[in-house]
């Protein structure tokens, strides 16, 4: 077992102990395309929307064409069919995080029970219940609206891949009380009977709190239904600024015109908010993923995985993986890369070291699949906040509402966020708007170079914890005490 000579308490992880041959890794990536699989899969069927040119008026303008913006526009139009709802997107619908994620539609609104409990202990039971209700509502709306997005509510497996993580699983079961649905603790034999990996030591199967779907198909279908309801959608229409007087409408200035509306919802995810007060509340952290070619029947038999659950391990630097409808395996996570300056750049997506590391970890997890090839590799920017889950804000005396900071778990929570945005814009006092999670903003990130120094130091510390049986160093303990730590 390899040890870090600078840290006598450091141990090699399973991915270092059981590293596959370099030739297997190299060959698996040959011929893979640098493009998100999901967007590539729907490219020929994607409906394009016009660019907005000139001036227009609306009752509600939604800025951003990802999940949060699409749900907000759709639900607003359903609530008031007579209202004029306009959605504008700077590129194309779902081209950013909504078309690049793993497709895990998770019930948690707080990026895990522990993360929420550490911040809102008095509200965590309510937040858990609201999260499950939100997932139930999404499942019902997928059926009611006829959203063809490959929705499968098969639950999720959390797996221990190091001895110290086995004890953590007991806590996971205790935390997942009745509101999170049926939960089963699996020993080594039982977890490997579910999915055959030599790295698994134990696991927890939460059978109702996670669904899987096709991310780009969900975008496509939400856009279709919203358009059929009468939402006006404009692509390649960049919102450049907001302007408003003390009362009256708000003006959204675009590159080639202006939109004037009584209310504006900002759903711009990782991109800078048009409300300047929130410019430092998110940073872009790049996440990387691989997609295999479709597995053969023999390859499928070698891994089991007949219940098609979503999977993630319990390391600080964790992996997430799942099966697609056509029996490909998506394998992502581990590396979370922040670039100094906090900008979103296409060139940050092509990072050979991250793809090679993911491929190596894939074959450690599934050595029986060493002849599998990857067809796609891609990355996307995660809108990370200091509390690691969504936050909300208002501006212009309540005529503008903002949501961001989903930190990689927004597939389901964007639906909840859309309901919050509509409550805020309508001036309604509801159970949602009374939540401390909604009322209280997170701490902003410091400006550069402090942001970069802090993020890199935290990432290094999390890596050290994974090499030291989960033991957190002084920096991580200090962040935990300050309410800036993370436990998903």
KOLVEXFI-198818 format. One record per residue (C-alpha): residue number from 1; residue in three letters; x, y, z. Coordinates in Angstrom, 1 decimal, always signed. Layout:
BEGIN
(pt NUM "ALA" (X Y Z))
...
//
This chain:
BEGIN
(pt 1 "UNK" (+0.0 +0.0 +0.0))
(pt 2 "UNK" (+1.5 +3.3 -1.1))
(pt 3 "UNK" (+1.9 +6.1 +1.5))
(pt 4 "UNK" (+2.5 +9.8 +1.0))
(pt 5 "UNK" (+6.0 +10.3 +2.5))
(pt 6 "UNK" (+4.9 +13.7 +3.7))
(pt 7 "UNK" (+2.0 +12.3 +5.6))
(pt 8 "UNK" (+2.5 +9.1 +7.5))
(pt 9 "UNK" (-1.2 +8.8 +8.0))
(pt 10 "UNK" (-2.0 +8.8 +4.3))
(pt 11 "UNK" (-3.2 +5.7 +2.5))
(pt 12 "UNK" (-3.7 +5.1 -1.2))
(pt 13 "UNK" (-7.3 +5.0 -2.4))
(pt 14 "UNK" (-8.8 +2.0 -4.2))
(pt 15 "UNK" (-8.3 +3.8 -7.5))
(pt 16 "UNK" (-4.6 +4.0 -6.8))
(pt 17 "UNK" (-4.3 +0.5 -5.4))
(pt 18 "UNK" (-6.2 -1.2 -8.3))
(pt 19 "UNK" (-5.1 +1.0 -11.2))
(pt 20 "UNK" (-5.7 -0.6 -14.6))
(pt 21 "UNK" (-3.0 -0.8 -17.3))
(pt 22 "UNK" (-2.4 +2.5 -19.1))
(pt 23 "UNK" (-2.9 +0.8 -22.4))
(pt 24 "UNK" (-6.5 +0.0 -21.5))
(pt 25 "UNK" (-7.2 +3.6 -20.5))
(pt 26 "UNK" (-5.6 +5.0 -23.6))
(pt 27 "UNK" (-7.3 +2.7 -26.0))
(pt 28 "UNK" (-10.7 +3.3 -24.4))
(pt 29 "UNK" (-10.6 +7.0 -25.2))
(pt 30 "UNK" (-9.4 +6.7 -28.8))
(pt 31 "UNK" (-12.1 +7.9 -31.1))
(pt 32 "UNK" (-14.2 +9.5 -28.4))
(pt 33 "UNK" (-15.9 +12.8 -29.4))
(pt 34 "UNK" (-15.6 +16.0 -27.4))
(pt 35 "UNK" (-19.4 +16.7 -27.2))
(pt 36 "UNK" (-22.1 +16.1 -24.6))
(pt 37 "UNK" (-23.8 +12.8 -25.4))
(pt 38 "UNK" (-27.2 +14.0 -24.4))
(pt 39 "UNK" (-27.1 +17.1 -26.7))
(pt 40 "UNK" (-25.6 +15.0 -29.5))
(pt 41 "UNK" (-28.4 +12.4 -29.1))
(pt 42 "UNK" (-31.2 +14.9 -29.8))
(pt 43 "UNK" (-29.4 +17.2 -32.2))
(pt 44 "UNK" (-31.4 +16.1 -35.2))
(pt 45 "UNK" (-34.7 +16.5 -33.5))
(pt 46 "UNK" (-34.1 +19.8 -31.7))
(pt 47 "UNK" (-36.6 +22.6 -32.5))
(pt 48 "UNK" (-34.9 +25.9 -33.0))
(pt 49 "UNK" (-36.5 +29.2 -31.9))
(pt 50 "UNK" (-36.1 +32.7 -33.5))
(pt 51 "UNK" (-33.9 +35.5 -32.2))
(pt 52 "UNK" (-35.7 +38.5 -30.7))
(pt 53 "UNK" (-35.2 +41.6 -32.8))
(pt 54 "UNK" (-36.8 +44.9 -31.8))
(pt 55 "UNK" (-38.9 +45.9 -28.8))
(pt 56 "UNK" (-41.7 +43.9 -27.1))
(pt 57 "UNK" (-43.8 +43.8 -24.0))
(pt 58 "UNK" (-44.8 +41.0 -21.7))
(pt 59 "UNK" (-46.4 +40.2 -18.4))
(pt 60 "UNK" (-43.4 +38.0 -17.4))
(pt 61 "UNK" (-39.9 +37.8 -18.9))
(pt 62 "UNK" (-37.8 +34.7 -18.0))
(pt 63 "UNK" (-34.1 +35.1 -18.6))
(pt 64 "UNK" (-32.4 +31.7 -19.2))
(pt 65 "UNK" (-33.4 +28.6 -21.2))
(pt 66 "UNK" (-32.3 +25.8 -18.9))
(pt 67 "UNK" (-34.5 +23.8 -16.5))
(pt 68 "UNK" (-35.2 +26.6 -14.1))
(pt 69 "UNK" (-36.2 +29.1 -16.8))
(pt 70 "UNK" (-38.3 +26.6 -18.7))
(pt 71 "UNK" (-40.2 +25.3 -15.6))
(pt 72 "UNK" (-40.8 +29.0 -14.5))
(pt 73 "UNK" (-42.2 +29.9 -17.9))
(pt 74 "UNK" (-44.3 +26.8 -18.2))
(pt 75 "UNK" (-45.8 +26.9 -14.7))
(pt 76 "UNK" (-46.5 +30.7 -15.0))
(pt 77 "UNK" (-48.4 +30.1 -18.3))
(pt 78 "UNK" (-50.3 +27.2 -16.8))
(pt 79 "UNK" (-51.2 +29.4 -13.8))
(pt 80 "UNK" (-52.5 +32.2 -16.0))
(pt 81 "UNK" (-53.0 +31.2 -19.6))
(pt 82 "UNK" (-54.0 +34.8 -20.5))
(pt 83 "UNK" (-50.6 +36.2 -19.5))
(pt 84 "UNK" (-47.9 +36.9 -22.1))
(pt 85 "UNK" (-44.8 +35.0 -21.0))
(pt 86 "UNK" (-41.6 +35.5 -22.9))
(pt 87 "UNK" (-38.4 +33.4 -22.4))
(pt 88 "UNK" (-35.1 +34.5 -23.8))
(pt 89 "UNK" (-31.9 +32.4 -24.0))
(pt 90 "UNK" (-28.5 +33.7 -25.0))
(pt 91 "UNK" (-27.5 +30.5 -26.9))
(pt 92 "UNK" (-29.9 +27.5 -27.4))
(pt 93 "UNK" (-32.2 +25.9 -24.9))
(pt 94 "UNK" (-30.4 +23.6 -22.5))
(pt 95 "UNK" (-26.9 +24.0 -24.1))
(pt 96 "UNK" (-25.2 +24.6 -20.7))
(pt 97 "UNK" (-25.7 +22.6 -17.5))
(pt 98 "UNK" (-29.3 +21.4 -18.3))
(pt 99 "UNK" (-28.0 +19.5 -21.3))
(pt 100 "UNK" (-24.7 +18.2 -19.8))
(pt 101 "UNK" (-25.6 +16.8 -16.4))
(pt 102 "UNK" (-25.9 +13.2 -15.3))
(pt 103 "UNK" (-29.7 +13.1 -15.4))
(pt 104 "UNK" (-30.0 +12.4 -11.6))
(pt 105 "UNK" (-33.4 +13.8 -10.6))
(pt 106 "UNK" (-32.9 +13.7 -6.8))
(pt 107 "UNK" (-35.4 +14.6 -4.1))
(pt 108 "UNK" (-33.0 +16.6 -2.0))
(pt 109 "UNK" (-33.4 +20.4 -2.1))
(pt 110 "UNK" (-30.3 +20.8 +0.0))
(pt 111 "UNK" (-27.7 +18.7 -1.8))
(pt 112 "UNK" (-28.0 +15.9 +0.8))
(pt 113 "UNK" (-29.7 +15.6 +4.2))
(pt 114 "UNK" (-26.5 +16.4 +6.2))
(pt 115 "UNK" (-25.7 +19.5 +4.2))
(pt 116 "UNK" (-29.2 +20.8 +4.9))
(pt 117 "UNK" (-29.3 +19.7 +8.5))
(pt 118 "UNK" (-26.0 +21.5 +9.2))
(pt 119 "UNK" (-27.5 +24.8 +8.0))
(pt 120 "UNK" (-31.2 +24.6 +8.8))
(pt 121 "UNK" (-31.6 +22.0 +11.6))
(pt 122 "UNK" (-35.0 +23.3 +12.6))
(pt 123 "UNK" (-36.3 +23.0 +9.0))
(pt 124 "UNK" (-34.6 +19.9 +7.6))
(pt 125 "UNK" (-37.5 +17.6 +8.2))
(pt 126 "UNK" (-39.8 +20.0 +6.3))
(pt 127 "UNK" (-37.2 +20.5 +3.6))
(pt 128 "UNK" (-36.9 +16.7 +3.1))
(pt 129 "UNK" (-40.7 +16.4 +2.9))
(pt 130 "UNK" (-40.9 +19.2 +0.4))
(pt 131 "UNK" (-38.1 +17.6 -1.7))
(pt 132 "UNK" (-40.0 +14.3 -1.9))
(pt 133 "UNK" (-43.2 +16.1 -2.8))
(pt 134 "UNK" (-41.3 +18.0 -5.5))
(pt 135 "UNK" (-40.1 +14.8 -7.0))
(pt 136 "UNK" (-43.6 +13.3 -6.8))
(pt 137 "UNK" (-44.9 +16.4 -8.6))
(pt 138 "UNK" (-42.2 +16.1 -11.4))
(pt 139 "UNK" (-43.1 +12.4 -11.9))
(pt 140 "UNK" (-46.8 +13.3 -12.1))
(pt 141 "UNK" (-46.1 +16.2 -14.6))
(pt 142 "UNK" (-43.9 +14.0 -16.8))
(pt 143 "UNK" (-47.0 +11.7 -17.2))
(pt 144 "UNK" (-49.6 +14.5 -17.4))
(pt 145 "UNK" (-47.7 +16.6 -19.9))
(pt 146 "UNK" (-46.4 +13.6 -21.9))
(pt 147 "UNK" (-42.8 +14.5 -21.4))
(pt 148 "UNK" (-40.8 +11.9 -23.3))
(pt 149 "UNK" (-37.6 +12.2 -21.3))
(pt 150 "UNK" (-36.8 +8.5 -20.3))
(pt 151 "UNK" (-37.9 +9.1 -16.7))
(pt 152 "UNK" (-37.2 +6.1 -14.5))
(pt 153 "UNK" (-37.7 +6.2 -10.7))
(pt 154 "UNK" (-35.4 +3.4 -9.8))
(pt 155 "UNK" (-33.8 +5.0 -6.8))
(pt 156 "UNK" (-30.1 +5.5 -6.0))
(pt 157 "UNK" (-27.3 +3.4 -4.6))
(pt 158 "UNK" (-24.7 +5.0 -2.3))
(pt 159 "UNK" (-21.6 +2.8 -2.2))
(pt 160 "UNK" (-18.7 +2.5 +0.3))
(pt 161 "UNK" (-15.4 +1.9 -1.5))
(pt 162 "UNK" (-13.1 +2.3 +1.5))
(pt 163 "UNK" (-13.4 +0.7 +4.9))
(pt 164 "UNK" (-14.1 +4.0 +6.8))
(pt 165 "UNK" (-17.1 +4.7 +4.6))
(pt 166 "UNK" (-18.9 +1.6 +5.7))
(pt 167 "UNK" (-19.7 +3.2 +9.0))
(pt 168 "UNK" (-21.0 +6.3 +7.3))
(pt 169 "UNK" (-23.7 +4.2 +5.6))
(pt 170 "UNK" (-25.4 +3.5 +8.9))
(pt 171 "UNK" (-25.8 +7.3 +9.4))
(pt 172 "UNK" (-27.2 +7.5 +5.9))
(pt 173 "UNK" (-30.0 +5.1 +6.7))
(pt 174 "UNK" (-30.7 +6.9 +10.0))
(pt 175 "UNK" (-30.9 +10.2 +8.2))
(pt 176 "UNK" (-33.2 +8.9 +5.5))
(pt 177 "UNK" (-36.4 +8.6 +7.6))
(pt 178 "UNK" (-39.8 +7.7 +6.4))
(pt 179 "UNK" (-40.3 +10.8 +4.2))
(pt 180 "UNK" (-37.5 +9.7 +1.9))
(pt 181 "UNK" (-39.2 +6.4 +1.0))
(pt 182 "UNK" (-37.9 +2.8 +1.4))
(pt 183 "UNK" (-34.2 +2.6 +2.2))
(pt 184 "UNK" (-32.2 -0.7 +2.4))
(pt 185 "UNK" (-28.8 -1.2 +3.9))
(pt 186 "UNK" (-26.7 -3.7 +1.8))
(pt 187 "UNK" (-23.6 -5.6 +3.0))
(pt 188 "UNK" (-20.8 -6.4 +0.6))
(pt 189 "UNK" (-22.5 -9.5 -0.8))
(pt 190 "UNK" (-25.8 -7.8 -1.2))
(pt 191 "UNK" (-24.4 -4.7 -2.9))
(pt 192 "UNK" (-22.3 -6.7 -5.3))
(pt 193 "UNK" (-25.4 -8.8 -6.1))
(pt 194 "UNK" (-27.0 -5.5 -7.3))
(pt 195 "UNK" (-23.9 -4.2 -9.2))
(pt 196 "UNK" (-20.8 -6.4 -9.6))
(pt 197 "UNK" (-17.8 -4.2 -8.7))
(pt 198 "UNK" (-14.8 -5.5 -6.7))
(pt 199 "UNK" (-14.5 -2.0 -5.2))
(pt 200 "UNK" (-17.9 -2.2 -3.3))
(pt 201 "UNK" (-17.8 -2.9 +0.4))
(pt 202 "UNK" (-21.3 -2.0 +1.3))
(pt 203 "UNK" (-24.2 +0.2 +0.1))
(pt 204 "UNK" (-27.5 +1.9 +0.7))
(pt 205 "UNK" (-30.4 +1.7 -1.7))
(pt 206 "UNK" (-32.8 +4.6 -1.4))
(pt 207 "UNK" (-35.6 +3.3 -3.6))
(pt 208 "UNK" (-37.8 +6.3 -4.0))
(pt 209 "UNK" (-35.7 +9.4 -3.6))
(pt 210 "UNK" (-34.0 +9.4 -7.0))
(pt 211 "UNK" (-35.1 +9.1 -10.6))
(pt 212 "UNK" (-33.1 +9.1 -13.8))
(pt 213 "UNK" (-33.9 +10.8 -17.0))
(pt 214 "UNK" (-32.4 +12.0 -20.3))
(pt 215 "UNK" (-31.3 +15.6 -19.6))
(pt 216 "UNK" (-31.5 +17.0 -23.1))
(pt 217 "UNK" (-34.8 +15.3 -23.8))
(pt 218 "UNK" (-36.3 +17.0 -20.7))
(pt 219 "UNK" (-35.2 +20.4 -22.0))
(pt 220 "UNK" (-36.6 +19.6 -25.4))
(pt 221 "UNK" (-39.9 +18.4 -24.0))
(pt 222 "UNK" (-40.3 +21.4 -21.6))
(pt 223 "UNK" (-39.6 +23.7 -24.5))
(pt 224 "UNK" (-42.2 +21.9 -26.7))
(pt 225 "UNK" (-44.9 +22.0 -24.0))
(pt 226 "UNK" (-44.2 +25.6 -23.1))
(pt 227 "UNK" (-44.5 +26.6 -26.7))
(pt 228 "UNK" (-47.7 +24.7 -27.1))
(pt 229 "UNK" (-49.1 +26.6 -24.1))
(pt 230 "UNK" (-48.3 +29.9 -25.7))
(pt 231 "UNK" (-44.9 +30.8 -24.1))
(pt 232 "UNK" (-42.9 +32.8 -26.6))
(pt 233 "UNK" (-39.3 +31.5 -26.7))
(pt 234 "UNK" (-36.4 +33.3 -28.3))
(pt 235 "UNK" (-32.9 +31.9 -28.7))
(pt 236 "UNK" (-29.6 +33.7 -29.4))
(pt 237 "UNK" (-31.1 +36.6 -27.5))
(pt 238 "UNK" (-28.7 +37.8 -24.8))
(pt 239 "UNK" (-30.0 +39.8 -21.8))
(pt 240 "UNK" (-27.5 +42.6 -21.2))
(pt 241 "UNK" (-29.0 +44.7 -18.5))
(pt 242 "UNK" (-32.0 +45.5 -16.4))
(pt 243 "UNK" (-33.5 +49.0 -15.9))
(pt 244 "UNK" (-36.5 +50.2 -14.0))
(pt 245 "UNK" (-37.9 +53.2 -12.1))
(pt 246 "UNK" (-39.2 +53.3 -8.6))
(pt 247 "UNK" (-42.5 +51.9 -9.9))
(pt 248 "UNK" (-43.8 +50.5 -13.1))
(pt 249 "UNK" (-42.4 +47.9 -15.5))
(pt 250 "UNK" (-38.8 +46.5 -15.8))
(pt 251 "UNK" (-36.8 +46.8 -19.0))
(pt 252 "UNK" (-34.6 +44.0 -20.1))
(pt 253 "UNK" (-32.1 +45.2 -22.7))
(pt 254 "UNK" (-31.0 +42.7 -25.3))
(pt 255 "UNK" (-28.4 +42.9 -28.1))
(pt 256 "UNK" (-31.0 +43.9 -30.6))
(pt 257 "UNK" (-33.9 +45.3 -28.7))
(pt 258 "UNK" (-35.7 +45.7 -25.4))
(pt 259 "UNK" (-38.3 +43.7 -23.5))
(pt 260 "UNK" (-40.6 +45.6 -21.1))
(pt 261 "UNK" (-42.4 +43.5 -18.5))
(pt 262 "UNK" (-44.2 +43.8 -15.2))
(pt 263 "UNK" (-42.1 +40.9 -13.7))
(pt 264 "UNK" (-38.8 +39.3 -14.6))
(pt 265 "UNK" (-37.4 +35.9 -13.5))
(pt 266 "UNK" (-33.7 +35.4 -13.7))
(pt 267 "UNK" (-32.6 +31.8 -14.2))
(pt 268 "UNK" (-29.1 +32.3 -15.5))
(pt 269 "UNK" (-27.4 +29.5 -13.5))
(pt 270 "UNK" (-23.6 +29.8 -13.6))
(pt 271 "UNK" (-23.5 +33.0 -15.6))
(pt 272 "UNK" (-23.3 +36.4 -13.9))
(pt 273 "UNK" (-26.6 +37.7 -12.5))
(pt 274 "UNK" (-28.2 +40.8 -13.9))
(pt 275 "UNK" (-28.7 +41.7 -10.2))
(pt 276 "UNK" (-25.2 +42.9 -9.4))
(pt 277 "UNK" (-25.5 +42.2 -5.7))
(pt 278 "UNK" (-25.4 +38.5 -6.5))
(pt 279 "UNK" (-22.3 +38.5 -8.8))
(pt 280 "UNK" (-20.1 +37.0 -6.2))
(pt 281 "UNK" (-22.6 +34.4 -4.9))
(pt 282 "UNK" (-21.6 +31.7 -7.4))
(pt 283 "UNK" (-18.4 +30.4 -9.1))
(pt 284 "UNK" (-18.1 +28.1 -12.1))
(pt 285 "UNK" (-16.5 +24.7 -11.2))
(pt 286 "UNK" (-15.9 +22.3 -14.1))
(pt 287 "UNK" (-17.2 +18.8 -13.9))
(pt 288 "UNK" (-16.2 +16.1 -16.4))
(pt 289 "UNK" (-18.0 +13.0 -17.7))
(pt 290 "UNK" (-17.6 +10.1 -20.1))
(pt 291 "UNK" (-20.2 +8.0 -21.9))
(pt 292 "UNK" (-19.5 +4.4 -23.1))
(pt 293 "UNK" (-20.7 +2.9 -26.3))
(pt 294 "UNK" (-23.8 +0.7 -25.8))
(pt 295 "UNK" (-23.0 -2.5 -23.8))
(pt 296 "UNK" (-23.5 -5.9 -25.3))
(pt 297 "UNK" (-25.7 -8.5 -23.6))
(pt 298 "UNK" (-22.6 -10.3 -22.4))
(pt 299 "UNK" (-21.1 -7.1 -20.9))
(pt 300 "UNK" (-24.4 -6.3 -19.2))
(pt 301 "UNK" (-24.6 -9.8 -17.7))
(pt 302 "UNK" (-21.0 -9.3 -16.3))
(pt 303 "UNK" (-22.1 -6.3 -14.2))
(pt 304 "UNK" (-25.7 -7.1 -13.2))
(pt 305 "UNK" (-27.2 -3.7 -12.5))
(pt 306 "UNK" (-30.7 -5.0 -13.5))
(pt 307 "UNK" (-32.5 -2.4 -11.4))
(pt 308 "UNK" (-30.7 +0.4 -13.2))
(pt 309 "UNK" (-30.3 +2.6 -10.1))
(pt 310 "UNK" (-28.2 +5.8 -10.1))
(pt 311 "UNK" (-24.9 +5.2 -8.4))
(pt 312 "UNK" (-22.4 +7.4 -6.4))
(pt 313 "UNK" (-19.6 +6.6 -4.0))
(pt 314 "UNK" (-19.1 +8.2 -0.6))
(pt 315 "UNK" (-15.7 +9.9 -1.2))
(pt 316 "UNK" (-15.3 +13.6 -0.8))
(pt 317 "UNK" (-14.2 +13.5 -4.5))
(pt 318 "UNK" (-17.0 +11.3 -5.5))
(pt 319 "UNK" (-18.1 +9.6 -8.8))
(pt 320 "UNK" (-21.6 +9.4 -10.1))
(pt 321 "UNK" (-22.7 +7.0 -12.8))
(pt 322 "UNK" (-25.8 +5.5 -14.4))
(pt 323 "UNK" (-27.2 +3.5 -17.3))
(pt 324 "UNK" (-28.8 +5.2 -20.3))
(pt 325 "UNK" (-31.9 +3.9 -22.0))
(pt 326 "UNK" (-29.7 +2.2 -24.7))
(pt 327 "UNK" (-27.4 +0.6 -22.1))
(pt 328 "UNK" (-24.5 +3.0 -22.1))
(pt 329 "UNK" (-22.8 +3.9 -18.9))
(pt 330 "UNK" (-22.2 +7.5 -18.0))
(pt 331 "UNK" (-19.3 +7.9 -15.6))
(pt 332 "UNK" (-18.5 +11.4 -14.2))
(pt 333 "UNK" (-17.4 +13.4 -11.2))
(pt 334 "UNK" (-14.2 +13.2 -9.1))
(pt 335 "UNK" (-12.4 +16.2 -10.6))
(pt 336 "UNK" (-14.0 +19.6 -9.8))
(pt 337 "UNK" (-11.8 +22.2 -11.5))
(pt 338 "UNK" (-12.0 +25.9 -10.8))
(pt 339 "UNK" (-10.1 +28.3 -13.0))
(pt 340 "UNK" (-8.7 +31.5 -11.5))
(pt 341 "UNK" (-10.9 +34.4 -12.6))
(pt 342 "UNK" (-14.2 +32.5 -12.4))
(pt 343 "UNK" (-15.0 +32.6 -16.1))
(pt 344 "UNK" (-16.9 +30.1 -18.3))
(pt 345 "UNK" (-14.8 +29.2 -21.3))
(pt 346 "UNK" (-15.2 +26.4 -23.9))
(pt 347 "UNK" (-11.5 +25.6 -23.8))
(pt 348 "UNK" (-11.8 +24.6 -20.2))
(pt 349 "UNK" (-13.9 +21.6 -21.3))
(pt 350 "UNK" (-11.1 +19.7 -23.1))
(pt 351 "UNK" (-8.9 +18.5 -20.2))
(pt 352 "UNK" (-7.1 +15.3 -21.1))
(pt 353 "UNK" (-6.0 +14.6 -17.5))
(pt 354 "UNK" (-9.5 +14.5 -16.2))
(pt 355 "UNK" (-10.8 +12.2 -18.9))
(pt 356 "UNK" (-7.9 +9.8 -18.4))
(pt 357 "UNK" (-8.4 +9.8 -14.7))
(pt 358 "UNK" (-12.1 +9.1 -15.1))
(pt 359 "UNK" (-11.4 +6.3 -17.6))
(pt 360 "UNK" (-8.9 +4.8 -15.1))
(pt 361 "UNK" (-11.4 +4.9 -12.3))
(pt 362 "UNK" (-14.1 +3.4 -14.5))
(pt 363 "UNK" (-11.9 +0.3 -15.2))
(pt 364 "UNK" (-11.0 +0.0 -11.5))
(pt 365 "UNK" (-14.7 +0.0 -10.8))
(pt 366 "UNK" (-15.6 -2.5 -13.6))
(pt 367 "UNK" (-12.4 -4.4 -14.6))
(pt 368 "UNK" (-14.7 -6.9 -16.4))
(pt 369 "UNK" (-15.4 -4.2 -19.0))
(pt 370 "UNK" (-11.8 -3.5 -20.1))
(pt 371 "UNK" (-12.8 -3.9 -23.7))
(pt 372 "UNK" (-15.4 -1.1 -23.5))
(pt 373 "UNK" (-14.8 +2.1 -25.5))
(pt 374 "UNK" (-16.0 +5.6 -24.7))
(pt 375 "UNK" (-18.0 +7.3 -27.4))
(pt 376 "UNK" (-18.3 +10.8 -25.8))
(pt 377 "UNK" (-16.4 +13.0 -23.4))
(pt 378 "UNK" (-17.5 +16.4 -22.2))
(pt 379 "UNK" (-17.6 +18.9 -19.3))
(pt 380 "UNK" (-19.8 +21.6 -18.0))
(pt 381 "UNK" (-19.6 +24.5 -15.5))
(pt 382 "UNK" (-21.4 +23.9 -12.2))
(pt 383 "UNK" (-22.9 +27.0 -10.5))
(pt 384 "UNK" (-21.5 +26.5 -7.1))
(pt 385 "UNK" (-22.6 +28.5 -4.1))
(pt 386 "UNK" (-21.0 +28.6 -0.6))
(pt 387 "UNK" (-23.9 +26.6 +0.8))
(pt 388 "UNK" (-23.9 +24.1 -2.1))
(pt 389 "UNK" (-27.6 +24.4 -2.9))
(pt 390 "UNK" (-29.9 +26.9 -4.4))
(pt 391 "UNK" (-30.5 +30.4 -3.1))
(pt 392 "UNK" (-33.0 +33.1 -4.0))
(pt 393 "UNK" (-33.1 +36.9 -4.3))
(pt 394 "UNK" (-35.2 +39.8 -5.3))
(pt 395 "UNK" (-34.6 +43.2 -6.8))
(pt 396 "UNK" (-36.4 +46.3 -8.0))
(pt 397 "UNK" (-38.9 +46.2 -5.2))
(pt 398 "UNK" (-40.0 +42.7 -5.8))
(pt 399 "UNK" (-40.5 +43.0 -9.6))
(pt 400 "UNK" (-37.4 +40.8 -10.3))
(pt 401 "UNK" (-36.6 +37.4 -8.7))
(pt 402 "UNK" (-33.4 +35.4 -9.0))
(pt 403 "UNK" (-32.4 +31.8 -8.4))
(pt 404 "UNK" (-29.0 +30.2 -8.7))
(pt 405 "UNK" (-26.3 +28.1 -6.9))
(pt 406 "UNK" (-27.8 +24.6 -7.5))
(pt 407 "UNK" (-24.2 +23.1 -7.3))
(pt 408 "UNK" (-24.8 +20.2 -9.5))
(pt 409 "UNK" (-28.1 +18.9 -8.1))
(pt 410 "UNK" (-30.6 +21.1 -10.0))
(pt 411 "UNK" (-32.5 +18.6 -12.2))
(pt 412 "UNK" (-35.3 +18.3 -9.6))
(pt 413 "UNK" (-34.7 +21.4 -7.4))
(pt 414 "UNK" (-35.1 +23.8 -10.4))
(pt 415 "UNK" (-38.7 +22.8 -10.5))
(pt 416 "UNK" (-39.1 +23.8 -6.8))
(pt 417 "UNK" (-37.1 +26.9 -7.5))
(pt 418 "UNK" (-39.5 +27.9 -10.3))
(pt 419 "UNK" (-42.4 +27.7 -7.9))
(pt 420 "UNK" (-40.5 +29.9 -5.4))
(pt 421 "UNK" (-39.7 +32.4 -8.1))
(pt 422 "UNK" (-43.4 +32.7 -9.1))
(pt 423 "UNK" (-44.4 +33.0 -5.4))
(pt 424 "UNK" (-41.9 +35.8 -4.9))
(pt 425 "UNK" (-42.9 +37.7 -8.1))
(pt 426 "UNK" (-46.6 +37.4 -7.1))
(pt 427 "UNK" (-45.9 +38.7 -3.6))
(pt 428 "UNK" (-47.4 +35.5 -2.1))
(pt 429 "UNK" (-46.5 +34.4 +1.4))
(pt 430 "UNK" (-46.4 +30.6 +1.2))
(pt 431 "UNK" (-44.7 +27.7 +3.0))
(pt 432 "UNK" (-42.0 +27.9 +0.4))
(pt 433 "UNK" (-41.3 +31.6 +0.8))
(pt 434 "UNK" (-41.2 +31.4 +4.6))
(pt 435 "UNK" (-38.3 +28.9 +4.5))
(pt 436 "UNK" (-35.0 +30.2 +5.9))
(pt 437 "UNK" (-33.4 +28.6 +2.9))
(pt 438 "UNK" (-35.4 +31.0 +0.7))
(pt 439 "UNK" (-35.2 +34.1 +2.9))
(pt 440 "UNK" (-31.5 +33.9 +3.7))
(pt 441 "UNK" (-28.8 +34.3 +1.1))
(pt 442 "UNK" (-25.5 +32.5 +1.3))
(pt 443 "UNK" (-22.2 +34.2 +1.9))
(pt 444 "UNK" (-20.6 +35.5 -1.3))
(pt 445 "UNK" (-17.2 +34.2 -2.5))
(pt 446 "UNK" (-14.3 +36.6 -1.9))
(pt 447 "UNK" (-12.9 +38.4 -4.9))
(pt 448 "UNK" (-9.8 +37.1 -6.7))
(pt 449 "UNK" (-7.2 +36.0 -5.9))
(pt 450 "UNK" (-8.7 +35.0 -2.6))
(pt 451 "UNK" (-11.4 +32.9 -4.2))
(pt 452 "UNK" (-8.9 +30.9 -6.2))
(pt 453 "UNK" (-6.6 +30.4 -3.2))
(pt 454 "UNK" (-9.5 +29.3 -0.9))
(pt 455 "UNK" (-11.1 +26.9 -3.4))
(pt 456 "UNK" (-7.8 +25.2 -4.3))
(pt 457 "UNK" (-6.9 +24.8 -0.6))
(pt 458 "UNK" (-10.3 +23.3 +0.1))
(pt 459 "UNK" (-10.0 +20.9 -2.9))
(pt 460 "UNK" (-6.6 +19.8 -1.7))
(pt 461 "UNK" (-7.9 +19.3 +1.8))
(pt 462 "UNK" (-10.8 +17.1 +0.6))
(pt 463 "UNK" (-8.3 +15.0 -1.4))
(pt 464 "UNK" (-6.2 +14.6 +1.8))
(pt 465 "UNK" (-9.3 +13.6 +3.8))
(pt 466 "UNK" (-10.0 +10.8 +1.2))
(pt 467 "UNK" (-6.4 +9.6 +1.7))
(pt 468 "UNK" (-6.7 +9.7 +5.5))
(pt 469 "UNK" (-9.7 +7.6 +6.2))
(pt 470 "UNK" (-12.0 +10.6 +6.0))
(pt 471 "UNK" (-10.3 +12.6 +8.7))
(pt 472 "UNK" (-10.8 +16.4 +8.0))
(pt 473 "UNK" (-7.9 +18.8 +8.6))
(pt 474 "UNK" (-8.0 +22.1 +10.3))
(pt 475 "UNK" (-9.2 +24.0 +7.3))
(pt 476 "UNK" (-12.1 +21.8 +6.7))
(pt 477 "UNK" (-13.0 +21.8 +10.4))
(pt 478 "UNK" (-12.9 +25.6 +10.3))
(pt 479 "UNK" (-15.1 +25.8 +7.2))
(pt 480 "UNK" (-17.6 +23.4 +8.9))
(pt 481 "UNK" (-17.7 +25.6 +11.9))
(pt 482 "UNK" (-18.3 +28.7 +9.8))
(pt 483 "UNK" (-21.1 +27.0 +7.9))
(pt 484 "UNK" (-19.1 +26.7 +4.7))
(pt 485 "UNK" (-18.3 +23.0 +4.9))
(pt 486 "UNK" (-19.9 +20.4 +2.7))
(pt 487 "UNK" (-21.3 +16.9 +3.4))
(pt 488 "UNK" (-23.6 +15.6 +0.6))
//
